[in-house]
Amino acid sequence: MRKDKEKVLDEVWTEDRVREFLDVQPPKGINADFHKLEKAYQSMRADDFEIFVGMFLEAGHDINATNAAGKTVLSYVLEHRNSTEFADVLKRNGAK
């Protein structure tokens, strides 16, 4: 693996770093709220994701936004066997 492509484990995420995901822009034709949640799920640890979800909702975003196939981020997360903590965060915050 190239030095610039090494996976970073246990990286410390500041509140500002978590908040940056509110500004993530989707590709054309993708629901912006779904995209933000999906990217946060793919990038963050569960604790940081929980902080993000609070910020996401506070900013007025839709936790039940869907992708083009009609799937919510919760339904996407539930497809992964090691995602229980993430699914719990979403459910506690109104995801269906």
MARLUMBA-227030 format. One record per atom (N, C-alpha, C): atom name; residue number from 1; residue in three letters; z, y, x. Coordinates in steps of 0.02 Angstrom, whole numbers, plus 50000, padded with zeros to 5 digits. Layout:
! MARLUMBA-227030
REC atom   n res    zz    yy    xx
REC   CA NUM ala     Z     Y     X
...
END
This chain:
! MARLUMBA-227030
REC atom   n res    zz    yy    xx
REC    N   1 met 50000 49941 50042
REC   CA   1 met 50000 50000 50000
REC    C   1 met 50000 50062 50044
REC    N   2 arg 49958 50109 50028
REC   CA   2 arg 49955 50171 50068
REC    C   2 arg 50020 50210 50060
REC    N   3 lys 50037 50246 50113
REC   CA   3 lys 50099 50284 50114
REC    C   3 lys 50103 50333 50055
REC    N   4 asp 50048 50366 50037
REC   CA   4 asp 50049 50415 49983
REC    C   4 asp 50048 50381 49914
REC    N   5 lys 50042 50315 49911
REC   CA   5 lys 50041 50279 49848
REC    C   5 lys 50103 50235 49838
REC    N   6 glu 50153 50243 49882
REC   CA   6 glu 50213 50203 49876
REC    C   6 glu 50249 50219 49811
REC    N   7 lys 50276 50167 49780
REC   CA   7 lys 50314 50175 49718
REC    C   7 lys 50383 50202 49737
REC    N   8 val 50405 50253 49702
REC   CA   8 val 50470 50282 49714
REC    C   8 val 50519 50255 49663
REC    N   9 leu 50572 50224 49687
REC   CA   9 leu 50623 50196 49643
REC    C   9 leu 50686 50239 49646
REC    N  10 asp 50720 50243 49590
REC   CA  10 asp 50783 50280 49585
REC    C  10 asp 50775 50353 49602
REC    N  11 glu 50718 50381 49587
REC   CA  11 glu 50706 50452 49598
REC    C  11 glu 50750 50492 49551
REC    N  12 val 50778 50546 49575
REC   CA  12 val 50819 50589 49534
REC    C  12 val 50774 50636 49495
REC    N  13 trp 50782 50636 49430
REC   CA  13 trp 50743 50680 49386
REC    C  13 trp 50787 50738 49364
REC    N  14 thr 50766 50798 49378
REC   CA  14 thr 50803 50857 49355
REC    C  14 thr 50782 50871 49283
REC    N  15 glu 50821 50913 49250
REC   CA  15 glu 50804 50932 49182
REC    C  15 glu 50736 50967 49180
REC    N  16 asp 50721 51007 49230
REC   CA  16 asp 50656 51041 49233
REC    C  16 asp 50599 50991 49240
REC    N  17 arg 50610 50940 49280
REC   CA  17 arg 50558 50889 49289
REC    C  17 arg 50545 50852 49223
REC    N  18 val 50598 50835 49187
REC   CA  18 val 50591 50802 49122
REC    C  18 val 50555 50848 49074
REC    N  19 arg 50573 50911 49074
REC   CA  19 arg 50544 50960 49028
REC    C  19 arg 50468 50969 49040
REC    N  20 glu 50446 50959 49101
REC   CA  20 glu 50374 50966 49116
REC    C  20 glu 50330 50921 49072
REC    N  21 phe 50358 50866 49049
REC   CA  21 phe 50318 50820 49008
REC    C  21 phe 50302 50850 48939
REC    N  22 leu 50337 50903 48920
REC   CA  22 leu 50320 50937 48858
REC    C  22 leu 50253 50973 48864
REC    N  23 asp 50231 50985 48925
REC   CA  23 asp 50168 51021 48938
REC    C  23 asp 50110 50975 48954
REC    N  24 val 50122 50910 48954
REC   CA  24 val 50068 50862 48968
REC    C  24 val 50013 50869 48915
REC    N  25 gln 49952 50876 48938
REC   CA  25 gln 49895 50885 48892
REC    C  25 gln 49857 50819 48885
REC    N  26 pro 49839 50802 48823
REC   CA  26 pro 49804 50739 48812
REC    C  26 pro 49729 50746 48825
REC    N  27 pro 49696 50689 48834
REC   CA  27 pro 49623 50690 48836
REC    C  27 pro 49598 50710 48766
REC    N  28 lys 49537 50731 48763
REC   CA  28 lys 49507 50752 48699
REC    C  28 lys 49510 50694 48649
REC    N  29 gly 49531 50710 48589
REC   CA  29 gly 49534 50661 48535
REC    C  29 gly 49598 50621 48531
REC    N  30 ile 49646 50634 48576
REC   CA  30 ile 49710 50599 48575
REC    C  30 ile 49764 50645 48547
REC    N  31 asn 49805 50619 48502
REC   CA  31 asn 49859 50659 48473
REC    C  31 asn 49906 50681 48529
REC    N  32 ala 49918 50746 48533
REC   CA  32 ala 49958 50774 48588
REC    C  32 ala 50030 50748 48588
REC    N  33 asp 50061 50742 48530
REC   CA  33 asp 50130 50719 48528
REC    C  33 asp 50135 50645 48549
REC    N  34 phe 50089 50604 48525
REC   CA  34 phe 50088 50534 48546
REC    C  34 phe 50080 50530 48622
REC    N  35 his 50034 50569 48648
REC   CA  35 his 50019 50567 48720
REC    C  35 his 50080 50587 48761
REC    N  36 lys 50115 50640 48741
REC   CA  36 lys 50174 50663 48778
REC    C  36 lys 50228 50608 48779
REC    N  37 leu 50241 50578 48721
REC   CA  37 leu 50292 50525 48717
REC    C  37 leu 50271 50464 48758
REC    N  38 glu 50208 50445 48753
REC   CA  38 glu 50184 50387 48789
REC    C  38 glu 50191 50397 48865
REC    N  39 lys 50170 50455 48889
REC   CA  39 lys 50174 50469 48961
REC    C  39 lys 50247 50472 48984
REC    N  40 ala 50291 50501 48943
REC   CA  40 ala 50362 50503 48961
REC    C  40 ala 50389 50432 48965
REC    N  41 tyr 50373 50390 48916
REC   CA  41 tyr 50396 50320 48917
REC    C  41 tyr 50371 50284 48979
REC    N  42 gln 50309 50294 48997
REC   CA  42 gln 50280 50260 49054
REC    C  42 gln 50308 50285 49120
REC    N  43 ser 50334 50345 49122
REC   CA  43 ser 50354 50376 49185
REC    C  43 ser 50429 50378 49198
REC    N  44 met 50469 50376 49146
REC   CA  44 met 50540 50390 49152
REC    C  44 met 50583 50327 49145
REC    N  45 arg 50643 50333 49171
REC   CA  45 arg 50695 50284 49157
REC    C  45 arg 50722 50300 49087
REC    N  46 ala 50757 50253 49057
REC   CA  46 ala 50781 50261 48989
REC    C  46 ala 50826 50323 48981
REC    N  47 asp 50870 50336 49028
REC   CA  47 asp 50915 50394 49023
REC    C  47 asp 50876 50459 49023
REC    N  48 asp 50826 50463 49067
REC   CA  48 asp 50785 50524 49069
REC    C  48 asp 50742 50529 49006
REC    N  49 phe 50718 50472 48981
REC   CA  49 phe 50678 50472 48920
REC    C  49 phe 50719 50498 48861
REC    N  50 glu 50782 50480 48859
REC   CA  50 glu 50826 50504 48804
REC    C  50 glu 50832 50580 48807
REC    N  51 ile 50840 50607 48866
REC   CA  51 ile 50843 50680 48874
REC    C  51 ile 50778 50711 48851
REC    N  52 phe 50722 50681 48872
REC   CA  52 phe 50657 50706 48852
REC    C  52 phe 50648 50705 48776
REC    N  53 val 50667 50651 48743
REC   CA  53 val 50659 50646 48671
REC    C  53 val 50698 50702 48636
REC    N  54 gly 50757 50718 48660
REC   CA  54 gly 50795 50774 48631
REC    C  54 gly 50757 50840 48638
REC    N  55 met 50729 50852 48697
REC   CA  55 met 50690 50912 48709
REC    C  55 met 50627 50913 48665
REC    N  56 phe 50595 50856 48660
REC   CA  56 phe 50534 50846 48622
REC    C  56 phe 50546 50865 48549
REC    N  57 leu 50600 50839 48520
REC   CA  57 leu 50616 50853 48450
REC    C  57 leu 50637 50926 48440
REC    N  58 glu 50676 50951 48487
REC   CA  58 glu 50699 51020 48483
REC    C  58 glu 50640 51068 48483
REC    N  59 ala 50587 51049 48518
REC   CA  59 ala 50526 51091 48521
REC    C  59 ala 50482 51083 48459
REC    N  60 gly 50503 51040 48412
REC   CA  60 gly 50466 51032 48350
REC    C  60 gly 50410 50981 48350
REC    N  61 his 50411 50936 48398
REC   CA  61 his 50359 50885 48403
REC    C  61 his 50374 50826 48356
REC    N  62 asp 50323 50785 48343
REC   CA  62 asp 50327 50730 48295
REC    C  62 asp 50338 50664 48331
REC    N  63 ile 50398 50635 48322
REC   CA  63 ile 50415 50571 48355
REC    C  63 ile 50376 50513 48325
REC    N  64 asn 50347 50522 48266
REC   CA  64 asn 50308 50469 48233
REC    C  64 asn 50233 50482 48236
REC    N  65 ala 50212 50522 48284
REC   CA  65 ala 50141 50534 48294
REC    C  65 ala 50106 50469 48311
REC    N  66 thr 50043 50463 48293
REC   CA  66 thr 50007 50401 48304
REC    C  66 thr 49946 50412 48350
REC    N  67 asn 49924 50357 48379
REC   CA  67 asn 49863 50358 48418
REC    C  67 asn 49804 50344 48372
REC    N  68 ala 49744 50338 48399
REC   CA  68 ala 49684 50328 48358
REC    C  68 ala 49686 50263 48319
REC    N  69 ala 49725 50214 48342
REC   CA  69 ala 49731 50150 48308
REC    C  69 ala 49787 50150 48256
REC    N  70 gly 49820 50207 48248
REC   CA  70 gly 49874 50213 48199
REC    C  70 gly 49941 50188 48223
REC    N  71 lys 49948 50176 48287
REC   CA  71 lys 50011 50151 48315
REC    C  71 lys 50056 50209 48336
REC    N  72 thr 50120 50203 48322
REC   CA  72 thr 50169 50251 48347
REC    C  72 thr 50190 50230 48418
REC    N  73 val 50224 50275 48452
REC   CA  73 val 50249 50257 48518
REC    C  73 val 50300 50201 48512
REC    N  74 leu 50340 50202 48458
REC   CA  74 leu 50389 50148 48449
REC    C  74 leu 50353 50081 48443
REC    N  75 ser 50300 50076 48405
REC   CA  75 ser 50265 50012 48399
REC    C  75 ser 50235 49991 48467
REC    N  76 tyr 50213 50039 48505
REC   CA  76 tyr 50187 50025 48572
REC    C  76 tyr 50243 50000 48618
REC    N  77 val 50301 50033 48616
REC   CA  77 val 50358 50015 48658
REC    C  77 val 50383 49945 48641
REC    N  78 leu 50383 49929 48577
REC   CA  78 leu 50409 49863 48555
REC    C  78 leu 50366 49805 48579
REC    N  79 glu 50306 49819 48602
REC   CA  79 glu 50263 49766 48629
REC    C  79 glu 50284 49744 48699
REC    N  80 his 50328 49782 48730
REC   CA  80 his 50350 49768 48798
REC    C  80 his 50420 49738 48797
REC    N  81 arg 50428 49681 48828
REC   CA  81 arg 50492 49644 48823
REC    C  81 arg 50551 49678 48857
REC    N  82 asn 50540 49721 48905
REC   CA  82 asn 50595 49754 48939
REC    C  82 asn 50604 49826 48917
REC    N  83 ser 50588 49840 48855
REC   CA  83 ser 50589 49909 48831
REC    C  83 ser 50643 49923 48779
REC    N  84 thr 50692 49879 48773
REC   CA  84 thr 50743 49885 48721
REC    C  84 thr 50777 49953 48722
REC    N  85 glu 50796 49976 48782
REC   CA  85 glu 50830 50041 48787
REC    C  85 glu 50787 50098 48761
REC    N  86 phe 50722 50096 48777
REC   CA  86 phe 50677 50148 48755
REC    C  86 phe 50668 50145 48679
REC    N  87 ala 50661 50085 48652
REC   CA  87 ala 50654 50077 48580
REC    C  87 ala 50716 50103 48544
REC    N  88 asp 50775 50088 48571
REC   CA  88 asp 50837 50113 48542
REC    C  88 asp 50840 50189 48541
REC    N  89 val 50818 50220 48595
REC   CA  89 val 50817 50294 48598
REC    C  89 val 50772 50321 48542
REC    N  90 leu 50713 50292 48536
REC   CA  90 leu 50666 50315 48484
REC    C  90 leu 50695 50305 48415
REC    N  91 lys 50724 50247 48401
REC   CA  91 lys 50751 50232 48335
REC    C  91 lys 50809 50279 48318
REC    N  92 arg 50853 50291 48366
REC   CA  92 arg 50910 50337 48354
REC    C  92 arg 50886 50408 48337
REC    N  93 asn 50826 50423 48357
REC   CA  93 asn 50800 50490 48346
REC    C  93 asn 50747 50493 48291
REC    N  94 gly 50746 50443 48248
REC   CA  94 gly 50704 50445 48188
REC    C  94 gly 50637 50412 48192
REC    N  95 ala 50622 50377 48247
REC   CA  95 ala 50557 50343 48252
REC    C  95 ala 50555 50283 48206
REC    N  96 lys 50496 50273 48177
REC   CA  96 lys 50485 50217 48131
REC    C  96 lys 50428 50175 48155
END
